[in-house]
Amino acid sequence: MALHCQEFGGKNYEASMSHVDKFVKELLSSDAMKEYSRARVYLDENFRSQEHFTALGSFYFLHESLKNIYQFDFKAKKYKKVTGKEIYSDTLESTPMLEKEKFPQDYFPECKWSRKGFVRTRWCVADCAFDLVNIHLFHDASNLVAWETSPSVYSGIRHKALGYVLDRIIDQRFEKVSYFVFGDFNFRLDSKSVVETLCTKATMQTVRAADTNEVVKLIFRESDNDRKVMLQLEKKLFDYFNQEVFHDNNGTALLEFDKELSVFKDRLYELDISFPPSYPYSEESGQGQRYMNTRCPAWCDRVLMSPSARDLILKSESEEKVVTYDHIGPNVCMGDHKPVFLAFRIAPGAGKPHAHVHKCCVVQ
């Protein structure tokens, strides 16, 4: 079971990071996890190094029923058997069991101290080798800027960063294996298309700052119906009058505007999405289903895979449902992102073409 986290310690990580270690130790020793006899935890807590800090966290829990689990040492270029429970934090740059990298600052100059980057580990389970890559891509800094062009300038920045990661994990340094890339991609709906669709019959009013003449707000009103306000758009405001459109049938009608992955259609595969947009949910404890009116709801959090990984998990001789792609806690407040998960079964030797299939192990 792989659990990938971002923004460890929260916005006030200098003060809050001390709580992380206590949480991790309690998690590892909890009754719920007692059947997971081995674990590896990697926490980037080195917030004093703005050059390297990503605030990413990766947890790997190995069930006692799995006999031979190996993890790749990127420095020694060989697999090592996994035993016991180990926690690595602070400076992950010196840990040979993973690759961690923060994106160059010039990728996203608008954000002075961006923490976006990725962490990669490689595993061998039941003779099947694969990479697990925890990724956090760049957000939309302004709704007004995102609305200006289709695709938006931010979409282009994410395209560049994701392409960089994919090139990195299939370069010539190591043997190529199947890979899963998951985390907060910050993929957004195509803003211009969404606004034009949601406000088809509306007229737009532009509000400018008195001193700079800069556009600070767009107001979309119905042409009739007493000029009712349908949408208000500011740098960090996306206030649409009817949130139900994002919940109805899990927001399926809006999936046509989810276009950012199409650029990578030959390199990345995703199962069909059947859950509502994963961001931005209200952080009020009693409003687990409500979206904040800061951004247009979007499927930011995803689990993607290489074509070979797709073949690995979808080719099963079992009749039971072997793959589940969904979100967690639809009615519970869990922060502004809803966690998304992929659960699947692979047969021992599935990575080898002539292996004898006799039982399953679970990788999650």
SVG drawing of the C-alpha trace seen along z (x, -y; Angstrom):
<svg xmlns="http://www.w3.org/2000/svg" viewBox="-37 -56 64 78">
<polyline fill="none" stroke="black" stroke-width="0.4" points="0.0,0.0 1.5,-3.3 0.3,-6.5 1.6,-9.7 1.2,-13.1 1.9,-16.7 2.4,-19.9 3.5,-18.0 3.2,-20.3 0.7,-22.5 1.0,-26.2 2.7,-26.9 5.2,-24.0 7.9,-25.7 5.6,-25.4 3.6,-22.3 6.3,-20.0 6.9,-18.7 3.5,-17.1 4.3,-15.1 6.8,-12.7 4.4,-11.9 1.6,-11.2 3.9,-8.9 5.0,-6.9 1.4,-6.5 0.3,-5.4 3.1,-2.7 2.2,-1.3 -1.6,-1.5 -3.8,1.6 -5.2,0.9 -1.7,1.3 -0.5,4.3 -0.7,6.7 1.7,4.5 5.0,5.9 7.3,3.8 7.2,0.1 9.3,-2.6 8.4,-6.3 10.1,-9.2 9.3,-12.7 10.8,-15.9 10.9,-18.0 13.9,-20.1 12.1,-23.4 15.2,-25.4 16.5,-24.5 14.4,-26.5 16.5,-25.1 15.4,-21.5 12.2,-21.5 9.2,-19.9 7.1,-19.0 6.3,-15.7 5.8,-12.5 5.7,-8.9 4.6,-5.9 4.9,-2.3 3.3,0.4 4.0,4.1 1.5,6.7 2.8,9.7 1.4,12.1 3.9,10.8 7.1,12.8 9.7,11.3 9.7,7.5 12.7,5.7 13.4,2.0 15.8,0.5 19.0,-1.3 19.5,-4.0 23.1,-4.6 24.2,-0.9 21.9,-0.1 20.6,3.1 17.6,4.3 17.6,4.8 15.2,7.0 12.9,4.9 12.7,5.8 11.5,4.0 10.1,0.4 12.2,-2.6 11.6,-6.3 13.7,-8.8 13.2,-12.6 14.9,-16.0 17.5,-15.5 16.3,-13.0 18.9,-14.0 21.4,-11.5 19.0,-8.6 19.9,-6.2 16.5,-4.4 14.8,-7.3 15.1,-10.1 13.8,-13.5 13.8,-16.7 12.3,-20.1 11.4,-21.8 13.7,-24.8 12.4,-28.1 12.2,-29.5 9.5,-27.0 7.1,-29.1 8.6,-32.5 5.3,-33.9 5.8,-31.9 8.8,-32.9 9.2,-29.8 7.5,-27.0 7.6,-23.6 6.6,-21.7 8.6,-18.6 8.6,-14.8 9.8,-11.7 10.5,-8.4 10.9,-4.9 11.3,-1.6 9.9,1.8 9.9,5.4 6.8,7.3 6.2,10.9 8.9,10.6 7.2,7.5 9.2,4.3 7.6,0.8 8.3,-2.8 6.0,-4.8 6.3,-8.5 4.8,-11.1 4.3,-14.4 3.1,-17.9 2.7,-20.2 2.1,-24.0 -1.2,-25.6 -3.2,-28.4 -2.0,-31.6 -4.9,-33.7 -8.3,-32.8 -8.3,-35.9 -5.0,-34.9 -6.3,-31.3 -9.4,-32.6 -7.5,-34.7 -6.3,-31.9 -7.2,-28.3 -5.2,-26.4 -4.1,-28.6 -0.5,-29.7 -0.6,-27.5 -1.5,-24.5 1.6,-25.0 3.8,-25.2 2.3,-21.9 2.9,-20.3 6.6,-21.3 7.0,-20.0 5.3,-16.7 7.2,-16.1 10.4,-16.7 9.4,-14.0 8.5,-11.5 11.7,-12.0 13.6,-11.6 12.1,-8.3 12.7,-6.7 16.2,-8.0 19.2,-5.8 20.5,-5.7 18.4,-2.7 16.5,0.2 13.1,-0.8 10.1,0.5 6.4,-0.1 5.6,-3.2 2.7,-4.9 2.6,-8.6 0.2,-10.0 -0.4,-13.0 -1.6,-16.6 -1.2,-17.3 -3.2,-20.6 -4.9,-19.8 -7.6,-22.3 -10.6,-22.5 -10.1,-24.7 -11.2,-27.9 -12.2,-29.9 -14.4,-27.0 -16.0,-26.3 -16.9,-30.0 -18.3,-30.3 -20.4,-27.1 -21.7,-28.0 -22.5,-31.5 -23.7,-31.0 -26.5,-33.6 -24.8,-36.0 -23.3,-39.4 -19.9,-40.3 -19.0,-43.3 -15.4,-44.2 -14.2,-45.9 -10.9,-47.7 -8.7,-49.1 -8.9,-52.8 -5.2,-53.4 -3.8,-50.9 -6.7,-50.2 -5.9,-46.5 -8.8,-44.1 -9.6,-42.9 -13.1,-41.4 -15.4,-39.9 -19.1,-39.7 -21.3,-37.6 -25.0,-38.4 -28.0,-36.8 -29.3,-38.8 -32.8,-38.7 -34.1,-37.5 -33.4,-40.8 -29.8,-40.6 -29.1,-37.9 -25.4,-37.4 -24.3,-34.0 -20.5,-34.1 -18.0,-36.4 -14.4,-35.9 -11.4,-37.4 -7.8,-36.4 -8.8,-34.0 -12.6,-34.0 -14.7,-31.7 -18.2,-32.2 -20.8,-30.4 -24.4,-30.5 -25.1,-26.8 -22.7,-24.4 -24.9,-21.4 -23.4,-21.4 -20.2,-20.1 -22.0,-17.4 -24.6,-16.1 -23.6,-12.7 -20.1,-13.3 -19.6,-16.3 -19.4,-14.1 -20.7,-16.8 -17.6,-18.8 -15.1,-16.1 -14.9,-17.3 -13.1,-20.4 -10.5,-18.3 -8.0,-18.4 -4.5,-18.6 -3.8,-14.9 -4.5,-14.6 -1.0,-16.0 0.4,-12.8 -2.1,-10.3 0.7,-8.1 2.7,-8.1 0.2,-8.1 -3.0,-6.1 -5.8,-6.7 -8.9,-4.7 -12.3,-6.3 -13.0,-9.0 -16.3,-8.3 -15.9,-10.6 -16.5,-14.4 -13.8,-17.1 -11.3,-16.5 -10.6,-20.2 -11.2,-22.8 -13.4,-21.5 -14.5,-23.6 -12.3,-23.2 -15.3,-23.9 -15.8,-20.7 -19.5,-20.4 -19.3,-21.0 -17.6,-17.9 -19.4,-18.0 -19.3,-21.8 -16.7,-23.4 -15.0,-26.7 -15.7,-29.5 -12.0,-30.2 -11.4,-28.1 -13.4,-26.3 -13.7,-22.7 -11.4,-20.3 -9.9,-16.9 -6.5,-17.9 -5.6,-14.6 -5.0,-11.7 -3.4,-8.2 -1.8,-7.8 0.3,-5.0 2.5,-4.0 1.1,-1.8 3.0,1.2 1.6,0.6 -1.9,0.5 -1.4,3.9 -0.1,5.2 -3.2,4.4 -5.9,4.9 -4.9,8.3 -6.4,10.6 -7.8,14.0 -9.9,13.5 -13.6,12.7 -13.7,10.5 -13.5,6.7 -9.7,6.2 -9.4,2.4 -11.0,-0.4 -10.4,-4.1 -12.3,-6.4 -12.1,-9.1 -12.2,-8.8 -14.5,-10.5 -17.2,-12.1 -19.1,-13.4 -16.3,-14.1 -14.2,-17.3 -10.6,-16.2 -9.1,-19.5 -9.4,-21.2 -8.4,-18.1 -10.3,-14.8 -7.9,-11.9 -8.0,-9.7 -6.9,-6.1 -6.3,-3.2 -6.5,0.3 -5.6,3.3 -4.3,6.9 -1.4,8.3 -0.5,12.0 3.0,13.1 5.2,13.1 2.9,10.8 5.8,8.8 7.3,11.9 5.7,13.1 5.7,16.9 5.3,16.9 2.9,19.4 0.0,17.6 -1.3,19.2 -2.3,16.6 -2.5,12.8 -0.8,10.2 -2.2,6.8 -0.5,3.5 -2.4,0.4"/>
</svg>
